[in-house]
Amino acid sequence: MMLNLEAVAAAWTGASPERKAAALRALRGDTPPDASEATARVLRWKVAADRMGITTKRLRDAFRTAGLEPVVLPGSKRAIGVRLADLATIAGE
């Protein structure tokens, strides 16, 4: 048994942080985080509207028309902004 622990310790020392995190998730039985959520960029309404060259009201109307959901923090009812990918959809890119 000690030999196995020494082998694990040696492998753990040389592992990258990503591999260590994946190994710990596997041991705990956690589900991996959704990559699309983790990498999604969120822009505030004003910043997004400025990028598009329109007002925030017009941007909100465009989101409503397209059926896209703005970003809302858990436990809140207020929309804080938009996902960059959704903004590209509105822009037609």
URPE-V386460 format. One record per run of one state. SS is the DSSP state (h for helix, s for strand, l for the rest). FROM is the first residue (numbers start at 1). TO is the last residue. Records with the same first field share a line. If there is no record, write none. Layout:
BEGIN
SS=FROM-TO  FROM-TO
END
This chain:
BEGIN
l=1-1  15-16  29-34  40-41  53-55  67-70  73-78  92-93
h=2-14  17-28  35-39  45-52  56-66  84-91
s=42-44  71-72  79-83
END
